[in-house]
Amino acid sequence: MQYLSTRGQFANRSFSEAVITGLAEDGGLLLPRAVPRIDRATFEAWQKLSYSELAFEVMSRFIDDIPTNDLKELINKSYATFTDEQIVPLVHLGNLHILELFHGPTLAFKDIALQFLGNLFEYLLDRDDGHLNILGATSGDTGSAAIHGVKGRERIRIFILHPHKRISEVQERQMTTVADDNVYNIAVTGTFDDAQAAVKTIFSDVEFKKTHHLGSINSINWARILAQVVYYVYSCLHVAVHEKNRAVAFSVPTGNFGDIFAGYIAKKMLPEGSISKLVLATNSNDILTRFVNKGDYSLGEVVATSSPSMDIQAASNFERYLYYLMDKEPDLVREAMLKFSVDGKLYMHNYLAHIKRDFAASAVTEDEVQETITRYFQDHRYVLDPHTAVGVRAAEQHRDQGVPMVCLATAHPAKFPTTVAQAVGQPPKLPAVLAELEGKPSRCEVMDCSVDVLTAYIESHALKGS
Ligand SMILES: *Cc1c(COP(=O)(O)O)cnc(C)c1O
């Protein structure tokens, strides 16, 4: 399978190249040349497979430059760190199905992709005798999942910036208590946006990036999307059996458009009608909801909510969808993205009918999040995290009679104890991995959010080639 850029200038990258490159040199995102179609007989035969076996069947259709046994081993290793035997268990609550994606090492769904990406990076670097210095900024979940994905790897060092004292204590401890030498936690003064802007500036220095083999772990990496396609396929197989129904709908709490884009790829891949609807759920940072409902993709101010991992305006994976929406015309995509970078808005009314065939959308308020968490606890004794609650609320608004609805549960409620305690009257039970963090020694450098200070630090601690 070859990969091409949404902006048209690179058209024949291998999977390995796509993974190591992240962003294409023309500023576009990488996509497979074609999405493979699975026929119904093959799809139904997958019912018997374990999660890891299914992951191999799905991923191997997009990867042709890693030998079968190596890929199987990479996948098995990646999901062996999950604490639930099913990897992604489905819980049936009333007329909704909750797909629990939070049984990995950092208790958020990002582990599903980043455990795999960590193993994949190590494999490719061993094969090609390379090394990598990963740099990223986090508002909480991504940083810890990335650190847990690459800690202890000899050919990788990871530098993660977080805004000093502006992430939750749990999130901070999940990163700073990792003792491996290749992990560098940097708390910068300022906000997440300041940290993110510094990282972007450092990456834009092409010379510095090349000299230090800088790599990124953010959600534009195709391997992350691919790993997420698997659990959509898994849910279709298992819910369809449970409900004796072929079509399944999904509701997805969304920030960067990554997770729901994986659902869009799954829909293209599976037999016609397997996925009937994709509900895009946002919090009050509603740019994507406005896009789906009105064709209005215009930046607003980022507001802080109880679902911080979705406090995003410009969605980094949006361009991938735009590519399909614009009939795979890279010139149109490039023009639209350049216009967006200048004006901060795109009006796409002409495409509205097409967009509405692909997605439904709702924005969920803070009061609705609280009410939903409270109600599910009262009715089912089930505790939703605030991100999952956004998706559940949207699912209730878009459910079709007779079609099963799967809500993606993206984080364990114990990661967001304050909101959960407010809604259910008691703090969530701490799972063992979080309880153990209490009292562990932690390491973190506190620094000014200055590009000079940061580059000097990276320069002196980066892994150098042999
Ligand atoms: C990252 C994240 C999301 C949003 O995922 P996207 O891929 O950005 O759409 C939702 N919930 C949680 C808990 C997250 O960490």
The ligand as a Gaussian input file, in Angstrom:
#p B3LYP/6-31G(d) Opt

LIG

0 1
 C       -7.791000      12.910000      22.809000
 C       -9.075000      12.632000      23.488000
 C      -10.321000      12.812000      22.854000
 C      -10.456000      13.381000      21.445000
 O       -9.882000      12.568000      20.471000
 P       -9.573000      13.162000      19.003000
 O       -8.838000      12.095000      18.311000
 O       -8.747000      14.396000      19.245000
 O      -10.866000      13.477000      18.390000
 C      -11.472000      12.460000      23.544000
 N      -11.413000      11.993000      24.809000
 C      -10.248000      11.819000      25.472000
 C      -10.264000      11.311000      26.860000
 C       -9.038000      12.123000      24.837000
 O       -7.891000      11.941000      25.510000

